[in-house]
Amino acid sequence: MTMTSNQPSVVDQGAFTVRRTIWIAAPIEKVWSAVTEPAHISRWFGRAAFEGTGVGARGTLTWEDRGAVPLRIEAIDAPRTISYRWSNDDALGQPPEQVDDEHSTVFTFTLEAAPDGTQLTVVEIGFETTSDPGANLESHRRGWDEELDELIALLKASS
C-alpha cells in the first residue's frame, strides 16, 4: 500500500456518504483521463469497459475477486466533474446485470487545479438505499482509500 500525506476517506453516517479529497502531482488533464477513460481507469481501479461515451453510457468495472459491477455515467462537466452510478451492494454477493436505480450509489469525482498538481475529491452518496448501509459505508470507505492511493501512485510513477 502506498503511503501518502493525503487524509483517508471520511464517512458521514447521517448523510450516508463517503468523501475523500486527495492531492495528486499531475495536471488536471492527466487526472481527468485517469478517471474517465476506460484504459486508464483499468490501470488503478477495476477493469473498465463502456458502451459509448457521455451521459447515459453504460459499462462495467470488474475486479478479480468479484463479478462485473454495472455502472452508468450520470453527469459530466469536462474536465471538472464526472458522476457514475453503480450497483455495488456488497451484501448482495454477485452484482446485478444492470444498474438498479433504486438500490445503487453515485460517486462523483471533482477536479480542481492545485499548486503543482490537482486536487481530486470523490463523494459517494446513496448508501441509505443499499441492503446494509453501515457495512457498505465502511466497505466503500476502505475501498476509496485503497483505490485512490493506487491512482496517486500510478500518476506519480508516470510523471
TORPAZA-685757 format. One record per residue: residue number from 1; x, y, z of N, C-alpha, C, CB in turn. Coordinates in Angstrom, 3 decimals. Glycine has a CB too. Layout:
residues N
ATOM  pos      n.xx      n.yy      n.zz     ca.xx     ca.yy     ca.zz      c.xx      c.yy      c.zz     cb.xx     cb.yy     cb.zz
ATOM  NUM         X         Y         Z         X         Y         Z         X         Y         Z         X         Y         Z
...
//
This chain:
residues 159
ATOM  pos      n.xx      n.yy      n.zz     ca.xx     ca.yy     ca.zz      c.xx      c.yy      c.zz     cb.xx     cb.yy     cb.zz
ATOM    1     0.848    -1.179     0.000     0.000     0.000     0.000     0.889     1.236     0.000    -0.962     0.001     1.221
ATOM    2     0.537     2.209    -0.789     1.297     3.440    -0.903     0.930     4.378     0.236     1.048     4.112    -2.264
ATOM    3     1.927     4.911     0.875     1.675     5.883     1.937     1.718     7.281     1.323     2.722     5.744     3.101
ATOM    4     0.749     8.088     1.675     0.709     9.454     1.177     0.429    10.378     2.342    -0.359     9.623     0.062
ATOM    5     0.578    11.663     2.124     0.211    12.640     3.145    -1.267    12.985     3.038     1.068    13.910     3.015
ATOM    6    -1.954    12.371     2.090    -3.382    12.609     1.923    -4.155    11.958     3.061    -3.871    12.075     0.564
ATOM    7    -5.242    12.606     3.455    -6.091    12.095     4.518    -6.934    10.930     4.002    -6.993    13.211     5.076
ATOM    8    -7.349    10.029     4.910    -8.200     8.919     4.493    -9.637     9.380     4.229    -8.190     7.820     5.556
ATOM    9   -10.414     8.484     3.685   -11.832     8.749     3.427   -12.574     8.957     4.739   -12.470     7.591     2.628
ATOM   10   -13.661     9.720     4.650   -14.482    10.028     5.814   -15.919     9.604     5.514   -14.405    11.551     6.176
ATOM   11   -16.553     8.972     6.487   -17.953     8.568     6.382   -18.804     9.566     7.138   -18.172     7.132     6.929
ATOM   12   -19.896     9.991     6.519   -20.929    10.781     7.210   -22.135     9.861     7.340   -21.294    12.134     6.424
ATOM   13   -22.285     9.260     8.532   -23.362     8.285     8.768   -24.732     8.903     8.550   -23.272     7.721    10.186
ATOM   14   -24.920    10.145     8.990   -26.217    10.793     8.895   -26.636    11.085     7.470   -26.205    12.057     9.674
ATOM   15   -25.649    11.413     6.624   -25.941    11.733     5.224   -25.722    10.529     4.296   -25.071    12.903     4.766
ATOM   16   -25.255     9.403     4.875   -24.993     8.189     4.087   -24.027     8.475     2.941   -26.307     7.614     3.532
ATOM   17   -22.909     9.142     3.257   -21.918     9.475     2.236   -20.512     9.059     2.666   -21.950    10.974     1.935
ATOM   18   -19.668     8.861     1.666   -18.231     8.676     1.850   -17.569     9.776     1.027   -17.743     7.217     1.409
ATOM   19   -16.550    10.424     1.611   -15.845    11.514     0.924   -14.345    11.370     1.161   -16.348    12.910     1.418
ATOM   20   -13.593    11.665     0.108   -12.138    11.746     0.256   -11.618    12.793    -0.715   -11.456    10.358     0.002
ATOM   21   -10.719    13.626    -0.218   -10.036    14.618    -1.043    -8.546    14.317    -0.986   -10.343    16.083    -0.561
ATOM   22    -7.932    14.261    -2.169    -6.505    13.968    -2.271    -5.839    14.989    -3.183    -6.271    12.532    -2.799
ATOM   23    -4.533    15.116    -3.024    -3.711    15.918    -3.922    -2.889    14.949    -4.750    -2.795    16.931    -3.137
ATOM   24    -2.849    15.215    -6.064    -2.102    14.372    -6.993    -1.118    15.247    -7.753    -3.056    13.621    -7.975
ATOM   25     0.119    14.794    -7.845     1.172    15.550    -8.535     1.066    15.334   -10.044     2.579    15.128    -8.026
ATOM   26    -0.040    15.808   -10.608    -0.264    15.695   -12.055    -1.256    16.777   -12.459    -0.793    14.263   -12.453
ATOM   27    -1.170    17.241   -13.708    -2.119    18.261   -14.162    -3.542    17.698   -14.304    -1.656    18.848   -15.502
ATOM   28    -4.520    18.587   -14.270    -5.924    18.182   -14.355    -6.177    17.277   -15.561    -6.826    19.415   -14.433
ATOM   29    -5.598    17.599   -16.715    -5.856    16.818   -17.923    -5.479    15.356   -17.722    -5.085    17.401   -19.109
ATOM   30    -4.369    15.120   -17.053    -3.907    13.748   -16.818    -4.816    13.035   -15.819    -2.453    13.749   -16.305
ATOM   31    -5.223    13.737   -14.771    -6.120    13.147   -13.774    -7.485    12.876   -14.412    -6.267    14.085   -12.534
ATOM   32    -7.966    13.817   -15.234    -9.251    13.638   -15.921    -9.231    12.353   -16.761    -9.565    14.867   -16.821
ATOM   33    -8.171    12.150   -17.521    -8.054    10.919   -18.311    -8.092     9.687   -17.417    -6.758    10.930   -19.133
ATOM   34    -7.436     9.771   -16.269    -7.350     8.625   -15.358    -8.694     8.249   -14.752    -6.369     8.922   -14.252
ATOM   35    -9.618     9.216   -14.638   -10.924     8.918   -14.020   -12.054     8.804   -15.037   -11.272     9.992   -13.011
ATOM   36   -11.753     8.994   -16.331   -12.823     8.951   -17.338   -12.582     7.969   -18.483   -13.013    10.314   -17.911
ATOM   37   -11.356     7.633   -18.779   -11.061     6.778   -19.932   -10.853     5.341   -19.472    -9.813     7.288   -20.692
ATOM   38   -11.626     4.399   -20.031   -11.548     3.008   -19.574   -10.124     2.438   -19.508   -12.373     2.151   -20.479
ATOM   39    -9.299     2.719   -20.496    -7.932     2.179   -20.487    -7.153     2.675   -19.272    -7.192     2.568   -21.780
ATOM   40    -7.388     3.927   -18.879    -6.692     4.493   -17.721    -7.335     4.039   -16.415    -6.685     6.024   -17.798
ATOM   41    -8.669     4.008   -16.353    -9.362     3.537   -15.156    -8.908     2.112   -14.826   -10.905     3.589   -15.354
ATOM   42    -8.737     1.299   -15.848    -8.360    -0.110   -15.671    -6.990    -0.275   -15.041    -8.387    -0.823   -17.000
ATOM   43    -6.164     0.748   -15.085    -4.815     0.666   -14.528    -4.782     0.894   -13.023    -3.920     1.667   -15.207
ATOM   44    -5.871     1.458   -12.431    -5.826     1.743   -10.993    -7.084     1.327   -10.239    -5.595     3.203   -10.782
ATOM   45    -8.212     1.150   -10.908    -9.473     0.967   -10.195    -9.962    -0.470   -10.352   -10.539     1.958   -10.710
ATOM   46   -10.625    -0.752   -11.401   -11.080    -2.083   -11.769   -11.031    -2.112   -13.278   -12.530    -2.413   -11.207
ATOM   47   -11.087    -3.290   -13.870   -11.069    -3.354   -15.330   -12.349    -2.707   -15.842   -10.937    -4.835   -15.841
ATOM   48   -12.206    -1.603   -16.561   -13.343    -0.800   -17.006   -13.658    -1.072   -18.466   -13.064     0.689   -16.797
ATOM   49   -14.957    -1.143   -18.751   -15.434    -1.263   -20.127   -16.706    -0.442   -20.242   -15.683    -2.763   -20.529
ATOM   50   -16.833     0.311   -21.332   -18.016     1.147   -21.561   -18.544     0.930   -22.961   -17.693     2.634   -21.341
ATOM   51   -19.855     1.022   -23.081   -20.513     1.048   -24.382   -20.886     2.500   -24.630   -21.781     0.089   -24.437
ATOM   52   -20.098     3.189   -25.429   -20.343     4.590   -25.709   -19.637     5.505   -24.721   -21.820     4.866   -25.694
ATOM   53   -19.847     6.801   -24.926   -19.270     7.807   -24.049   -20.355     8.824   -23.733   -18.021     8.489   -24.699
ATOM   54   -20.124     9.626   -22.745   -21.077    10.675   -22.406   -22.148    10.199   -21.443   -21.721    11.205   -23.653
ATOM   55   -23.010    11.128   -21.052   -24.072    10.843   -20.094   -24.954     9.714   -20.628   -24.917    12.115   -19.812
ATOM   56   -25.228     8.755   -19.778   -26.042     7.601   -20.153   -25.243     6.401   -20.606   -26.979     7.984   -21.229
ATOM   57   -23.946     6.583   -20.884   -23.119     5.447   -21.302   -23.072     4.419   -20.182   -21.683     5.909   -21.681
ATOM   58   -23.226     3.160   -20.575   -23.222     2.067   -19.603   -21.911     1.305   -19.716   -24.432     1.116   -19.824
ATOM   59   -21.528     0.708   -18.605   -20.310    -0.072   -18.598   -20.235    -0.959   -17.384   -19.110     0.826   -18.654
ATOM   60   -19.050    -1.503   -17.169   -18.795    -2.342   -16.010   -17.409    -2.054   -15.458   -18.935    -3.829   -16.372
ATOM   61   -17.256    -2.337   -14.181   -15.956    -2.402   -13.524   -15.845    -3.825   -12.995   -15.802    -1.310   -12.363
ATOM   62   -14.728    -4.475   -13.271   -14.545    -5.862   -12.860   -13.259    -5.976   -12.048   -14.508    -6.809   -14.094
ATOM   63   -13.371    -6.664   -10.930   -12.224    -6.984   -10.088   -12.057    -8.493   -10.067   -12.399    -6.418    -8.643
ATOM   64   -10.841    -8.953    -9.769   -10.556   -10.388    -9.763   -11.440   -11.145    -8.774    -9.093   -10.626    -9.431
ATOM   65   -11.763   -10.522    -7.639   -12.472   -11.234    -6.578   -13.985   -11.100    -6.639   -12.000   -10.751    -5.260
ATOM   66   -14.519   -10.489    -7.697   -15.979   -10.381    -7.815   -16.375   -10.205    -9.272   -16.515    -9.201    -6.969
ATOM   67   -17.641   -10.339    -9.550   -18.120   -10.213   -10.922   -18.077    -8.783   -11.422   -19.521   -10.740   -11.028
ATOM   68   -18.580    -8.602   -12.624   -18.629    -7.274   -13.250   -19.700    -6.431   -12.568   -18.913    -7.386   -14.778
ATOM   69   -19.297    -5.267   -12.073   -20.211    -4.339   -11.415   -20.737    -3.362   -12.471   -19.500    -3.576   -10.235
ATOM   70   -22.062    -3.308   -12.673   -22.600    -2.407   -13.692   -22.534    -0.948   -13.238   -24.046    -2.787   -14.025
ATOM   71   -22.229    -0.064   -14.181   -22.245     1.364   -13.870   -22.719     2.153   -15.075   -20.853     1.845   -13.430
ATOM   72   -23.089     3.392   -14.819   -23.608     4.286   -15.855   -23.116     5.692   -15.554   -25.173     4.240   -15.925
ATOM   73   -22.717     6.417   -16.599   -22.310     7.813   -16.419   -23.571     8.645   -16.231   -21.462     8.333   -17.642
ATOM   74   -23.635     9.372   -15.114   -24.810    10.167   -14.763   -24.676    11.630   -15.178   -25.057    10.085   -13.276
ATOM   75   -23.456    12.174   -15.098   -23.238    13.593   -15.412   -21.771    13.809   -15.745   -23.672    14.508   -14.225
ATOM   76   -21.522    14.773   -16.625   -20.146    15.143   -16.984   -20.082    16.654   -17.182   -19.673    14.392   -18.278
ATOM   77   -19.042    17.247   -16.629   -18.686    18.634   -16.902   -17.165    18.644   -17.064   -19.176    19.627   -15.742
ATOM   78   -16.704    18.247   -18.256   -15.270    18.075   -18.510   -14.540    19.414   -18.451   -15.043    17.411   -19.878
ATOM   79   -13.332    19.437   -17.897   -12.633    18.382   -17.164   -12.762    18.590   -15.646   -11.146    18.344   -17.574
ATOM   80   -13.941    18.909   -15.184   -14.111    19.243   -13.765   -14.822    18.188   -12.939   -14.856    20.510   -13.648
ATOM   81   -15.936    17.625   -13.463   -16.666    16.626   -12.687   -17.199    15.515   -13.587   -17.820    17.283   -11.922
ATOM   82   -17.261    14.328   -13.011   -17.935    13.195   -13.639   -18.580    12.378   -12.529   -16.937    12.321   -14.490
ATOM   83   -19.811    11.959   -12.782   -20.546    11.142   -11.813   -20.897     9.806   -12.448   -21.831    11.871   -11.325
ATOM   84   -20.711     8.755   -11.666   -21.057     7.402   -12.080   -22.061     6.814   -11.080   -19.781     6.507   -12.183
ATOM   85   -23.076     6.128   -11.574   -23.991     5.357   -10.718   -23.618     3.890   -10.885   -25.519     5.614   -11.092
ATOM   86   -23.513     3.189    -9.748   -23.210     1.765    -9.819   -24.020     0.993    -8.812   -21.732     1.518    -9.596
ATOM   87   -24.273    -0.262    -9.158   -24.944    -1.190    -8.255   -23.854    -2.082    -7.689   -26.079    -2.029    -8.985
ATOM   88   -23.334    -1.672    -6.561   -22.181    -2.335    -5.960   -22.492    -2.596    -4.499   -20.885    -1.481    -6.113
ATOM   89   -23.586    -3.280    -4.240   -24.061    -3.557    -2.894   -23.383    -4.829    -2.392   -25.614    -3.698    -2.863
ATOM   90   -22.392    -4.661    -1.526   -21.580    -5.788    -1.069   -22.402    -6.913    -0.450   -20.566    -5.307    -0.072
ATOM   91   -23.503    -6.602     0.191   -24.297    -7.617     0.879   -25.005    -8.556    -0.088   -25.314    -6.955     1.777
ATOM   92   -25.117    -8.177    -1.352   -25.834    -8.999    -2.317   -24.969   -10.092    -2.931   -26.389    -8.132    -3.405
ATOM   93   -23.690   -10.114    -2.623   -22.806   -11.099    -3.239   -22.468   -10.670    -4.646   -23.448   -12.495    -3.244
ATOM   94   -22.949   -11.398    -5.630   -22.673   -11.042    -7.015   -23.509    -9.829    -7.419   -22.958   -12.235    -7.951
ATOM   95   -22.897    -8.854    -8.101   -23.630    -7.662    -8.529   -24.701    -8.012    -9.572   -22.656    -6.617    -9.102
ATOM   96   -25.728    -7.156    -9.689   -26.756    -7.396   -10.702   -26.206    -7.147   -12.107   -27.981    -6.499   -10.446
ATOM   97   -26.963    -7.555   -13.119   -26.533    -7.381   -14.515   -26.587    -5.927   -14.971   -27.397    -8.226   -15.430
ATOM   98   -27.585    -5.187   -14.478   -27.786    -3.787   -14.854   -27.795    -2.920   -13.603   -29.106    -3.609   -15.650
ATOM   99   -27.556    -1.623   -13.790   -27.650    -0.688   -12.676   -29.090    -0.687   -12.164   -27.202     0.750   -13.104
ATOM  100   -29.240    -0.871   -10.871   -30.548    -0.833   -10.223   -30.716     0.574    -9.653   -30.683    -1.942    -9.094
ATOM  101   -31.513     1.408   -10.318   -31.647     2.811    -9.913   -32.128     2.976    -8.473   -32.602     3.521   -10.842
ATOM  102   -32.914     2.036    -7.981   -33.465     2.171    -6.629   -32.509     1.703    -5.542   -34.749     1.399    -6.523
ATOM  103   -31.530     0.888    -5.893   -30.599     0.340    -4.910   -29.171     0.473    -5.436   -30.933    -1.147    -4.596
ATOM  104   -28.733     1.704    -5.566   -27.393     1.959    -6.086   -26.852     3.231    -5.449   -27.404     2.077    -7.638
ATOM  105   -25.571     3.446    -5.641   -24.940     4.665    -5.152   -24.353     5.419    -6.341   -23.840     4.347    -4.092
ATOM  106   -24.081     6.703    -6.119   -23.477     7.554    -7.137   -22.181     8.103    -6.569   -24.441     8.708    -7.574
ATOM  107   -21.088     7.954    -7.327   -19.836     8.588    -6.911   -19.448     9.628    -7.943   -18.703     7.538    -6.733
ATOM  108   -18.996    10.768    -7.429   -18.633    11.907    -8.263   -17.189    12.285    -7.996   -19.568    13.109    -8.002
ATOM  109   -16.416    12.393    -9.071   -15.052    12.922    -8.992   -15.108    14.396    -9.355   -14.067    12.139    -9.940
ATOM  110   -14.550    15.244    -8.502   -14.429    16.672    -8.778   -12.948    17.020    -8.791   -15.207    17.533    -7.719
ATOM  111   -12.496    17.667    -9.868   -11.093    18.027   -10.033   -10.938    19.533    -9.967   -10.537    17.485   -11.361
ATOM  112    -9.915    19.972    -9.243    -9.590    21.398    -9.157    -8.087    21.556    -9.272   -10.115    22.025    -7.826
ATOM  113    -7.670    22.606    -9.973    -6.240    22.906   -10.052    -5.724    23.228    -8.655    -5.965    24.091   -11.031
ATOM  114    -4.534    22.729    -8.360    -3.889    22.973    -7.074    -2.410    23.227    -7.351    -4.093    21.760    -6.078
ATOM  115    -1.694    23.836    -6.390    -0.267    24.073    -6.617     0.463    22.779    -6.982     0.371    24.701    -5.372
ATOM  116     1.131    22.799    -8.124     1.920    21.662    -8.610     1.116    20.388    -8.791     3.043    21.395    -7.670
ATOM  117    -0.184    20.504    -9.068    -0.956    19.287    -9.278    -2.446    19.536    -9.324    -0.651    18.299    -8.202
ATOM  118    -3.181    18.533    -8.880    -4.643    18.544    -8.929    -5.204    18.073    -7.605    -5.166    17.660   -10.077
ATOM  119    -6.247    18.751    -7.156    -6.997    18.264    -6.010    -8.185    17.478    -6.554    -7.460    19.443    -5.071
ATOM  120    -8.305    16.232    -6.131    -9.398    15.360    -6.555   -10.237    15.026    -5.330    -8.860    14.057    -7.245
ATOM  121   -11.543    15.261    -5.440   -12.464    14.872    -4.373   -13.435    13.858    -4.942   -13.221    16.108    -3.782
ATOM  122   -13.625    12.762    -4.218   -14.664    11.803    -4.568   -15.698    11.846    -3.445   -14.076    10.345    -4.771
ATOM  123   -16.956    11.909    -3.836   -18.064    11.819    -2.893   -18.996    10.740    -3.419   -18.810    13.203    -2.720
ATOM  124   -19.290     9.750    -2.567   -20.231     8.700    -2.935   -21.462     8.835    -2.053   -19.589     7.284    -2.794
ATOM  125   -22.625     8.872    -2.672   -23.890     9.088    -1.970   -24.866     7.948    -2.272   -24.509    10.448    -2.371
ATOM  126   -25.905     7.842    -1.446   -26.992     6.903    -1.726   -26.947     5.614    -0.938   -26.992     6.575    -3.151
ATOM  127   -26.095     5.511     0.061   -25.963     4.256     0.805   -27.234     3.867     1.563   -24.815     4.362     1.777
ATOM  128   -28.114     4.836     1.815   -29.356     4.508     2.515   -30.231     3.561     1.702   -30.130     5.780     2.835
ATOM  129   -29.976     3.439     0.394   -30.780     2.547    -0.455   -30.193     1.145    -0.541   -30.905     3.130    -1.853
ATOM  130   -29.050     0.917     0.085   -28.408    -0.395    -0.010   -28.921    -1.316     1.100   -26.866    -0.256     0.074
ATOM  131   -28.628    -2.603     0.963   -29.157    -3.606     1.885   -28.598    -3.473     3.303   -28.860    -4.985     1.356
ATOM  132   -27.376    -2.981     3.441   -26.757    -2.808     4.756   -25.939    -1.515     4.727   -25.855    -4.046     5.136
ATOM  133   -26.605    -0.370     4.922   -25.913     0.919     4.773   -24.634     1.045     5.598   -26.842     2.027     5.152
ATOM  134   -24.649     0.628     6.851   -23.456     0.766     7.693   -22.275    -0.025     7.166   -23.763     0.326     9.102
ATOM  135   -22.510    -1.283     6.825   -21.430    -2.129     6.308   -20.940    -1.615     4.960   -21.901    -3.587     6.177
ATOM  136   -21.857    -1.181     4.111   -21.454    -0.690     2.788   -20.686     0.623     2.888   -22.681    -0.505     1.894
ATOM  137   -21.092     1.517     3.802   -20.331     2.759     4.008   -18.895     2.433     4.386   -20.989     3.638     5.104
ATOM  138   -18.716     1.525     5.331   -17.367     1.179     5.793   -16.564     0.485     4.694   -17.443     0.278     7.033
ATOM  139   -17.189    -0.425     3.968   -16.509    -1.123     2.890   -16.041    -0.142     1.815   -17.429    -2.183     2.279
ATOM  140   -16.905     0.793     1.447   -16.545     1.751     0.403   -15.529     2.775     0.915   -17.800     2.468    -0.114
ATOM  141   -15.585     3.117     2.202   -14.563     4.000     2.774   -13.188     3.360     2.601   -14.849     4.285     4.281
ATOM  142   -13.075     2.096     2.982   -11.797     1.386     2.822   -11.414     1.285     1.346   -11.879    -0.027     3.445
ATOM  143   -12.414     1.003     0.499   -12.145     0.878    -0.934   -11.597     2.153    -1.542   -13.398     0.481    -1.659
ATOM  144   -12.200     3.296    -1.199   -11.708     4.562    -1.761   -10.303     4.863    -1.268   -12.652     5.719    -1.397
ATOM  145    -9.983     4.506    -0.028    -8.608     4.698     0.445    -7.638     3.898    -0.425    -8.475     4.274     1.933
ATOM  146    -7.928     2.627    -0.625    -7.037     1.769    -1.421    -6.955     2.225    -2.880    -7.517     0.315    -1.363
ATOM  147    -8.109     2.417    -3.496    -8.125     2.720    -4.931    -7.485     4.076    -5.239    -9.561     2.697    -5.455
ATOM  148    -7.804     5.087    -4.436    -7.227     6.413    -4.709    -5.741     6.452    -4.402    -7.946     7.484    -3.894
ATOM  149    -5.283     5.656    -3.423    -3.841     5.554    -3.207    -3.165     4.932    -4.434    -3.538     4.716    -1.939
ATOM  150    -3.850     3.968    -5.070    -3.303     3.387    -6.309    -3.247     4.432    -7.418    -4.153     2.179    -6.766
ATOM  151    -4.268     5.265    -7.518    -4.278     6.332    -8.526    -3.121     7.304    -8.294    -5.626     7.092    -8.498
ATOM  152    -2.917     7.702    -7.053    -1.806     8.613    -6.717    -0.479     7.989    -7.149    -1.785     8.929    -5.184
ATOM  153    -0.273     6.719    -6.810     0.990     6.033    -7.145     1.157     5.914    -8.650     1.037     4.633    -6.501
ATOM  154     0.085     5.583    -9.355     0.146     5.447   -10.809     0.560     6.760   -11.465    -1.208     4.986   -11.360
ATOM  155    -0.102     7.843   -11.087     0.187     9.135   -11.718     1.551     9.673   -11.303    -0.898    10.150   -11.364
ATOM  156     1.970     9.364   -10.090     3.305     9.771    -9.649     4.371     9.037   -10.469     3.491     9.488    -8.130
ATOM  157     4.148     7.765   -10.715     5.112     6.951   -11.467     5.193     7.368   -12.932     4.739     5.476   -11.375
ATOM  158     4.083     7.884   -13.463     4.081     8.224   -14.891     4.424     9.697   -15.156     2.721     7.907   -15.489
ATOM  159     4.734    10.444   -14.095     5.057    11.861   -14.329     6.536    12.095   -14.462     4.519    12.716   -13.213
//
